Amino acid sequence: YRDHPALGQWILWNEPTGGHERTEESLAHWRRWLPEHYGGDIDRLNRRWLTGYRTFSEIPFPEEIPYEAHRGHVWNSYGPWLADWQARAAWLVEELAWVRDLVRDIDPDTETCVNPTAVLKNQAESGTDLDGIGRVVDVIGATYHPAWGFTFADRSQFPALMAAGVRLQASLPSVQRVEVTEVQSGNTLNSSHRPCDVGSGEIARFFLSGLAAGAKSVTGWCLNVRSHDFEAGDWGLLDDMDRPSERSRMLRRVHDRLAVALEHTGAWSQSEPRAWVAMDSRSHAIEWVEASGRAAVPGRLANDGAHGAALLAVGLMQAGISTTLTPMDNLPDRAPAAGFVALTHVVGWDSTVVDRLLSFVGSSGTLLLDATSGRKDLDSTLHRPWPGGLAERIGLRATGLRTRPEGYEISLHGLPAGRWLLARLTAELEADAGWEAWTEPRFSLDGQPCVWERPYGRGRIVVARGMLGPSLVHAPECLPTVTHVLERVCPPIPGSIHPVGGHPATDVVPIDVERGELAAVFAPDSIDRDGKPIRLHMARGEYLDFWTSDVIQVAADGEVTLSATDGIALLWRAPSSPLSA
């Protein structure tokens, strides 16, 4: 294929993961990797693992380390498993680099890519080091088949989740460019966890949301249906007779409208974030170990941190706020105007990140953390006091959690507002630290406040006493409460484009362009909104909607309604020239 004119990219490995294979080769890698990880010090390993090995070469896989009667028991040391995921991730990076080098011997020029699936999920469980993968390839992609990967979310949130995944990958230091390598482009019946079709408006939103978030390209998985065996008739962009469909016709419209938009705006790029939500694979590792071999309890499942962070990011995007998911070490230490950082169910972190967090807050930022964030360090040792490294410096020392399997009912202005999962934070507050309780929301059980806040430097720190992200995953009826919290800690900037009037499924993705100002708005199809228009608040003036070619005048009150039949608007305000399309 090297000289074929259709070759645009080498995908080194389709949907790679650092899997759990147990082979002679993987055991040899494990025994090679451990001395590097522990600096050649077998005593250091033994102290952490509570073992008595004489050499690294005799160490078996983690599941074989305990006595036979103890295997699979929850009381075993976490140490081997916290090492296991890193070893698997490192081996995957090594294997990808090996494949890349083979390709480079044949073709030194064509770009390389891989498309991992573990983006908005527990990356430790799947042995996925996105930053390490980014060092190997020219382009890092991803596979987004919502019927497989987004079953934790409402269907209306799928486009925003794709945008969140793109922005997460783009935030990593090693990553040069991001693409969406595979996106669902047809119906599913036999495959996936939650079979579903994809409508024409949805497929347009899937493609446009990835591009708006900064992906350099978005690709549908297949143009023709499979005709044999498993998945026969599934996934196709065309119909089952291999003819054009409403979906393929919609992609033609996407192409045509993008051509018009790019002619006016120039190149698109990801907008600078105003808000960051932490998603850290090292914290995921602790969640994964603690979820393994235990009852499946919402609030302590392996993916609760990752899925919860993703849904919290979606909530911010639904307020029109440019938001990025990123690991803890990538969080900024200086706040932009009205800058915001959220830590939800980040169960473990290293205390060295605290200086960065407090520098961000001190420079006028807002920090939000919830009840289960910062309990442990990255070796799964309890911070005392916790949250780790923050407790003494902010005058809030967690004394524990109070757990109820049914969760905690919440009231907002005296009305039921859902529940927060499983646990409630108890803490000692220093009298002179400036902490104050919010008057709303409240725990229905005893009327206690759900949120505490204090000033810090030029910014503020806000502590929610329950699990925010995991509650969105497993108790979505709490959405009004979480939305209330987000609106107070990170309100829209005046004049920015954001939904108003109770449209929780409408999200806005600002886009940096060479000319003028552009924002993409995504909402469910009109039929799924019962024919209701979407209402936006935006700066007064004249806008061009590239999707419909309509010129929109925003009146003095700063509000406008759009029919948005396909659930799409591409709103552009020109620098100073007349508008036309």
C-alpha positions in Angstrom: 0.0 0.0 0.0 2.9 2.4 0.5 2.6 4.0 -2.9 -1.1 3.7 -3.3 -2.7 7.1 -3.9 -5.5 6.3 -1.5 -3.2 5.8 1.5 -3.5 8.6 3.9 -2.5 7.1 7.2 -1.2 3.9 8.9 -3.4 2.7 11.8 -0.8 0.8 13.7 -3.3 -1.2 15.8 -7.1 -1.0 15.8 -8.5 -0.2 19.3 -5.4 -1.2 21.3 -5.6 -1.9 25.0 -3.0 -3.2 27.5 -5.1 -6.3 28.1 -5.0 -8.9 30.8 -3.4 -11.6 28.7 -1.3 -14.1 30.8 1.3 -15.6 28.5 5.0 -16.5 28.7 5.7 -13.3 26.8 3.7 -11.1 29.1 5.2 -12.8 32.2 8.7 -12.1 30.8 7.8 -8.5 30.3 6.4 -8.2 33.8 9.6 -9.5 35.3 11.7 -7.2 33.1 9.5 -4.2 34.0 9.4 -4.6 37.8 13.2 -4.0 38.4 12.9 -0.7 36.4 9.8 0.3 38.4 11.4 -0.4 41.8 14.9 0.8 41.0 16.2 -2.8 41.2 15.4 -2.9 44.9 13.6 -6.2 45.7 13.3 -5.2 49.4 11.3 -2.1 48.5 8.9 -4.3 46.5 8.6 -6.8 49.3 7.8 -4.1 51.9 5.0 -2.7 49.8 3.6 -6.1 48.6 4.1 -7.8 52.0 6.0 -10.6 50.3 9.4 -12.2 50.6 10.8 -12.7 47.1 14.6 -13.0 46.7 14.7 -12.0 43.0 12.5 -10.3 40.5 12.7 -13.3 38.2 10.6 -15.5 40.5 7.6 -13.1 40.8 4.4 -14.4 39.3 1.4 -12.5 38.1 -0.5 -10.5 40.8 -3.4 -13.0 41.0 -0.9 -15.8 41.8 0.9 -14.0 44.6 -1.4 -14.7 47.6 -1.7 -18.1 49.1 -4.2 -20.2 47.2 -6.8 -19.9 49.9 -6.5 -16.1 49.9 -6.6 -15.5 46.2 -9.3 -13.1 45.1 -9.8 -11.9 48.7 -10.3 -8.2 49.3 -7.7 -8.0 52.1 -4.7 -8.7 49.8 -2.2 -5.9 49.1 -3.0 -3.5 46.4 0.7 -3.1 45.5 1.0 -5.8 42.8 -2.2 -4.6 41.1 -1.1 -0.9 41.2 2.1 -2.1 39.4 0.2 -4.4 37.1 -1.7 -1.7 35.2 1.4 0.3 34.7 3.3 -2.7 33.4 0.5 -3.5 31.0 0.3 0.1 29.8 4.1 0.2 29.3 4.1 -3.0 27.3 1.3 -1.7 25.0 3.4 1.5 24.3 6.5 -0.7 23.6 4.5 -2.9 21.2 3.0 0.1 19.4 6.5 1.6 19.0 7.7 -1.8 17.6 4.9 -1.8 15.0 5.6 1.9 14.1 9.3 1.1 13.5 8.4 -1.7 11.2 6.1 0.7 9.3 8.8 3.4 9.2 11.2 0.9 7.6 8.8 0.5 4.7 7.2 4.0 4.6 9.1 6.9 6.3 6.6 9.6 5.4 2.9 8.6 5.9 1.5 9.6 9.2 0.8 7.0 11.9 -2.2 6.7 14.2 -3.9 4.5 16.8 -7.5 4.6 18.1 -7.8 3.6 21.7 -11.3 3.0 23.2 -10.4 3.7 26.8 -10.7 7.5 26.7 -13.8 8.3 28.8 -13.4 5.2 31.0 -11.1 3.7 33.6 -7.8 3.8 31.7 -5.9 1.8 34.4 -8.3 -1.2 34.0 -7.6 -1.3 30.3 -3.9 -0.6 30.6 -4.1 2.5 28.5 -1.5 5.3 28.9 -2.8 7.9 26.5 0.2 10.3 27.0 2.6 7.4 26.3 0.7 6.4 23.2 0.8 10.0 22.0 4.6 9.9 22.1 4.6 7.0 19.6 2.2 8.2 16.9 1.7 11.3 14.7 -2.1 11.4 15.4 -4.0 9.9 18.3 -7.5 8.9 17.5 -10.3 7.3 19.3 -13.3 5.0 18.7 -16.7 6.4 19.7 -19.5 3.9 19.2 -22.1 5.2 21.7 -24.0 1.9 21.6 -20.9 0.4 23.2 -19.1 3.1 25.1 -21.6 5.7 26.2 -24.2 3.4 27.9 -23.7 5.3 31.2 -25.2 8.5 29.6 -28.4 9.8 28.1 -28.5 9.6 24.3 -28.8 13.4 24.1 -25.3 13.7 25.7 -23.5 11.7 23.1 -22.2 14.6 21.0 -20.9 16.5 24.1 -19.1 13.3 25.3 -17.3 13.0 22.0 -16.2 16.6 22.3 -15.0 15.9 25.8 -13.0 12.9 24.7 -11.3 14.9 21.9 -10.4 17.7 24.3 -9.0 15.3 26.9 -6.6 13.8 24.4 -5.6 17.2 23.0 -4.7 18.3 26.6 -1.9 15.7 26.9 1.6 17.0 26.5 2.8 14.4 24.0 -0.2 14.7 21.6 0.4 16.4 18.3 -3.0 16.0 16.7 -6.3 14.4 17.5 -8.8 12.7 15.3 -12.0 10.7 15.7 -11.0 7.5 13.9 -14.3 5.6 14.2 -17.8 7.0 15.0 -21.1 5.1 14.8 -22.7 5.6 11.5 -25.6 3.2 11.4 -28.0 1.0 13.3 -27.0 -1.8 15.7 -29.0 -4.9 16.6 -26.7 -7.8 17.4 -23.7 -5.9 18.8 -23.1 -3.5 21.7 -24.3 -3.2 25.2 -27.2 -1.0 24.3 -28.3 -1.5 20.7 -29.6 1.6 19.0 -29.9 3.3 15.7 -28.4 6.7 14.8 -30.6 9.3 13.1 -29.5 11.7 10.4 -29.4 14.7 12.8 -27.4 12.6 15.3 -24.8 11.6 12.8 -24.3 15.2 11.8 -23.9 16.2 15.5 -21.4 13.3 16.0 -19.2 14.6 13.2 -19.5 18.3 13.9 -18.9 18.0 17.7 -15.6 16.2 17.1 -14.5 18.9 14.6 -15.7 21.7 16.9 -13.7 20.3 19.8 -10.5 20.3 17.8 -10.3 17.0 16.0 -8.6 17.3 12.6 -10.9 14.7 11.1 -13.9 12.5 11.9 -14.4 9.2 10.1 -17.4 6.9 10.0 -16.5 3.3 10.6 -17.9 1.8 7.4 -19.6 2.9 4.3 -21.2 -0.5 3.5 -23.0 -3.0 5.7 -21.5 -6.4 6.5 -23.5 -9.1 4.8 -22.2 -12.3 6.6 -22.6 -13.7 10.1 -22.2 -11.4 13.2 -23.2 -7.8 12.7 -24.7 -8.6 9.3 -26.8 -5.5 8.5 -25.4 -3.5 11.4 -23.4 -0.3 11.4 -23.8 0.7 7.8 -23.9 4.3 6.6 -25.8 3.0 3.5 -29.0 1.0 3.8 -29.1 -2.8 3.7 -29.3 -2.7 -0.1 -26.1 -0.6 -0.3 -28.1 2.4 -1.5 -27.8 6.0 -0.2 -29.7 6.6 3.0 -30.8 9.6 5.0 -27.6 9.3 6.9 -25.3 9.4 3.9 -27.3 12.4 2.5 -26.9 14.2 5.8 -23.1 13.7 5.7 -23.2 15.4 2.3 -24.9 18.3 3.9 -22.2 18.4 6.6 -19.6 18.5 3.9 -21.3 21.3 2.1 -22.0 23.5 5.2 -18.4 23.0 6.4 -17.1 24.3 3.1 -19.2 27.4 3.5 -18.2 27.9 7.1 -14.5 27.5 6.5 -14.6 29.9 3.6 -15.9 32.6 6.0 -14.0 31.7 9.2 -10.7 30.3 8.1 -9.3 27.3 9.9 -10.9 25.9 13.1 -9.0 25.1 16.3 -9.9 24.1 19.8 -10.9 27.1 22.0 -8.9 27.9 25.1 -10.4 26.3 28.1 -12.0 28.3 30.9 -12.8 25.1 33.0 -10.9 21.9 33.7 -12.3 18.6 35.1 -9.6 16.2 36.4 -9.5 12.7 35.0 -6.5 10.8 36.2 -5.5 7.2 35.3 -3.5 6.9 38.6 -6.7 7.5 40.6 -8.5 5.2 38.2 -6.1 2.5 39.3 -7.2 2.7 42.9 -10.8 2.6 41.8 -10.2 -0.5 39.7 -8.5 -2.4 42.4 -11.1 -1.5 45.0 -13.9 -2.5 42.6 -12.4 -5.9 41.7 -13.9 -8.9 43.4 -16.5 -6.9 45.4 -20.2 -6.4 45.1 -21.2 -4.0 42.3 -22.3 -1.0 44.3 -22.9 2.3 42.5 -20.5 4.8 43.7 -17.6 2.4 44.0 -17.5 0.9 40.5 -14.3 1.0 38.4 -15.6 3.5 35.9 -17.4 5.8 38.4 -14.6 8.4 38.5 -14.1 8.5 34.7 -17.8 8.5 33.8 -18.7 11.0 36.5 -15.9 13.4 35.4 -17.1 13.1 31.8 -20.7 14.0 32.7 -19.6 16.9 34.9 -17.7 18.2 31.9 -20.9 17.8 29.8 -22.8 19.9 32.4 -20.3 22.7 32.0 -20.5 22.5 28.2 -24.3 22.8 28.6 -23.6 26.2 30.2 -21.6 27.3 27.2 -18.3 27.0 29.0 -15.2 25.9 27.2 -14.2 22.8 29.2 -11.3 20.3 29.1 -10.8 17.0 30.9 -7.2 16.5 31.8 -4.9 14.6 34.3 -4.1 16.2 37.6 -0.5 17.0 36.6 -1.8 19.0 33.6 -4.1 21.3 35.6 -3.1 24.9 35.3 -1.4 26.9 38.1 -2.8 30.2 36.9 -6.4 31.0 36.4 -7.8 32.7 33.3 -10.7 35.1 33.8 -13.4 33.2 35.8 -11.3 30.1 35.7 -12.5 26.9 37.3 -11.2 23.4 38.3 -13.4 20.5 39.4 -12.2 17.4 41.2 -15.0 14.8 41.4 -14.3 11.3 42.8 -10.5 11.7 42.2 -9.9 9.2 45.0 -6.1 9.4 45.0 -3.6 12.1 44.3 0.0 13.0 45.2 0.3 15.9 47.6 2.7 17.6 45.2 -0.2 18.7 43.0 -1.5 20.9 45.9 0.8 23.8 45.2 -0.5 23.9 41.7 -4.2 23.8 42.8 -3.7 26.6 45.4 -1.7 28.7 43.0 -4.6 28.5 40.6 -7.1 29.5 43.3 -4.9 32.2 44.6 -4.7 33.8 41.2 -8.6 34.3 41.1 -9.7 30.7 40.2 -12.4 28.6 41.7 -11.7 25.0 42.9 -14.6 22.6 43.5 -13.9 19.2 45.1 -16.4 16.6 46.3 -16.6 14.2 49.2 -14.5 11.3 48.0 -11.7 13.3 46.3 -8.2 13.2 47.8 -8.7 10.5 50.4 -5.6 8.5 49.4 -2.2 9.0 47.8 -1.2 7.2 44.6 0.0 4.2 46.5 -3.5 3.9 48.1 -2.4 5.0 51.5 -4.9 7.1 53.4 -4.0 10.8 53.7 -4.2 11.9 57.3 -5.7 14.4 57.3 -7.4 14.4 54.0 -8.0 15.8 51.4 -4.3 15.1 50.9 -2.0 18.1 51.2 -5.0 20.5 51.2 -6.5 19.8 54.6 -4.1 21.8 56.8 -3.6 24.6 54.3 -7.3 25.3 53.7 -8.5 24.6 57.3 -10.8 21.6 56.4 -9.9 18.3 57.9 -12.0 15.4 56.8 -12.8 13.1 59.7 -14.6 10.5 57.7 -17.5 9.5 55.5 -21.0 8.6 56.6 -22.4 5.9 54.3 -26.0 5.0 53.5 -26.6 2.4 50.8 -29.7 4.2 49.7 -27.8 7.5 49.4 -28.8 10.9 50.7 -31.9 12.7 49.5 -31.3 16.3 48.6 -33.7 19.3 48.7 -33.4 22.5 46.7 -35.4 25.5 47.9 -37.6 23.1 49.9 -38.4 20.8 47.0 -37.0 17.3 46.4 -34.0 17.4 44.0 -32.8 13.8 43.7 -30.1 12.1 45.8 -26.4 11.9 46.1 -24.9 8.4 46.2 -23.7 6.4 49.1 -21.6 8.8 51.2 -21.5 12.1 53.0 -18.4 14.0 54.1 -17.8 14.9 57.7 -15.1 17.4 58.5 -13.6 19.8 61.1 -13.6 23.4 59.8 -11.1 25.9 61.3 -13.0 28.8 62.9 -10.7 31.5 61.3 -10.5 29.9 57.8 -13.6 31.7 56.5 -15.8 28.7 55.8 -19.4 29.3 55.2 -22.3 27.0 54.4 -24.4 27.5 51.4 -28.1 27.9 52.2 -29.0 25.6 49.3 -29.0 22.7 48.6 -29.7 20.7 51.8 -29.6 17.1 52.9 -33.2 16.1 53.4 -32.3 13.7 56.2 -31.4 16.4 58.8 -31.3 19.7 57.0 -27.5 20.0 57.0 -25.9 22.0 54.2 -24.6 20.1 51.2 -21.8 22.7 50.3 -19.2 24.7 52.1 -17.2 27.6 50.6 -14.3 29.8 51.7 -12.2 32.5 50.1 -8.6 31.8 49.3 -6.3 34.5 47.9 -8.2 36.1 45.1 -10.3 33.0 44.5 -12.4 30.5 46.4 -12.6 26.9 47.4 -15.9 25.0 47.3 -16.5 21.6 48.9 -19.5 19.5 48.0 -20.2 16.9 50.8 -21.4 14.2 48.4 -20.2 12.4 45.2 -21.0 14.7 42.3 -19.9 12.8 39.2 -20.9 9.3 40.3 -24.3 10.6 41.3 -24.8 11.9 37.8 -24.0 8.5 36.5 -26.2 6.4 38.8 -28.8 8.8 40.1 -29.4 11.2 37.2 -32.4 12.7 39.1 -29.8 14.7 41.0 -29.1 16.8 37.9 -31.0 19.9 39.1 -28.8 19.9 42.3 -25.5 19.5 40.4 -26.6 22.1 37.9 -27.3 24.5 40.7 -23.8 23.9 42.1 -22.2 24.4 38.7 -24.1 27.6 38.0 -22.9 29.1 41.3 -19.2 28.0 41.0 -18.8 28.6 37.3 -21.5 30.9 35.8 -21.5 31.8 32.1 -19.6 34.9 31.2 -21.9 37.8 30.2 -22.3 37.9 26.4 -21.2 34.3 25.9 -23.5 32.0 24.0 -25.3 29.6 26.4 -28.7 27.9 26.6 -31.4 29.4 28.8 -35.0 28.5 29.5 -34.6 24.9 30.7 -32.9 23.0 27.9 -30.5 20.7 29.8 -29.6 18.7 26.7 -28.3 21.6 24.7 -24.6 22.2 24.8 -22.3 24.8 23.3 -18.7 24.3 22.0 -16.9 27.6 21.3 -14.4 27.3 18.4 -11.3 29.4 17.8 -11.3 30.7 14.2 -9.1 33.0 12.1 -11.9 35.5 11.4 -14.8 36.4 13.7 -16.3 34.4 16.5 -17.9 30.9 16.1 -19.8 28.6 18.4 -21.4 25.2 17.7 -24.7 24.5 19.4 -26.0 20.9 19.7 -29.4 19.8 20.9 -31.7 16.8 20.4 -33.7 16.7 17.1 -36.8 18.9 17.1 -39.0 15.8 17.4 -37.2 14.8 20.6 -37.9 18.2 22.0 -41.6 18.0 21.3 -41.1 20.6 18.5 -40.0 23.2 21.0 -37.3 25.7 19.9 -34.0 26.1 21.7 -33.5 29.4 23.5 -30.0 31.0 23.8 -28.5 34.0 25.5 -25.8 35.7 23.5 -24.3 39.1 22.9 -26.4 41.6 20.9 -25.7 41.8 17.2 -26.0 40.0 14.0 -25.0 36.3 13.5 -24.9 33.9 10.6 -26.0 30.3 11.2 -23.9 28.3 8.8 -26.1 25.3 9.2 -29.3 26.9 7.9 -27.9 30.1 6.2 -30.2 32.2 8.4 -29.1 35.6 9.5 -30.0 36.0 13.2 -30.5 39.4 14.9 -30.1 39.3 18.7 -32.4 41.8 20.3 -31.7 44.1 23.2 -32.5 41.5 25.9 -29.8 39.2 24.5 -32.0 36.2 23.9 -33.0 34.4 20.7 -35.0 31.3 19.8 -33.9 28.9 17.1 -36.0 26.1 15.5 -32.9 24.0 15.1 -34.8 21.1 13.4 -31.6 19.0 13.2 -30.4 20.1 16.6 -27.6 22.0 15.1 -26.6 25.7 14.9 -23.2 27.0 13.8 -23.3 30.7 14.9 -20.8 33.1 13.6 -20.3 36.7 14.2 -18.2 38.4 11.6 -15.4 40.9 12.5 -17.0 43.7 10.5 -18.0 42.6 7.0 -21.5 42.0 5.6 -22.9 38.5 6.2 -23.8 36.1 3.4 -23.9 32.4 2.7 
